[in-house]
């Protein structure tokens, strides 16, 4: 994917290359593979990924035994998809892409929060679709770790949004405690406050 911003240890940067390829369907991918297309890490829609989930589990077990490497598979969740369907495989998925069909559609924020906080997903969580500069800070606080910025926008320009003001008052995936608790925790124990008469 072009125009990709990634987070690594809290620092954001424009990715120079990306091995992941978004695949529309298994049938289309099979046709492309037969035409000599280079093998890439594939991101499959949930409906197609479900068909391969048993195979993916077997490949993961084979890889754990060290006999051969499994081909990496990522999952694309559309706004109507339930992230809980991935619970049995959540520790084996390298990448989950969440779709923003429009900047006005915020269901992927909820999906990201559920994946990180309730299901414990620790892999790459990628925002795709109508991803704009103004959304990046909120996306990061919901748990996204990479952002495929819309093709007609500049990733370098969007990167500036992650370097700006980032203080939020409520709790989030990035800051699990609300601001007042963070401030109370920052106060030194035994520090004397203002004296009262």
Buried (B, 14 or more C-beta within 10 A) or exposed (E): BEBBBBBEEEEBEBBEEBEBBBBEEBEEBEEBBEEEEEEBBBBBBBEBBBEBBEEBBEBBEEBEEEEEEBEBBBBBBBBEBEBEBBBEBBEBBBBBBBBBEEEEEBBBBEBBBBBBBEBEBEBBBBBBBBBBBEBBBBBBBBBBBBBBBBEEBEBEEBBEBBEEEEEBEEBBBBBEEEEEEBEEEEEEEEEEEEEEE
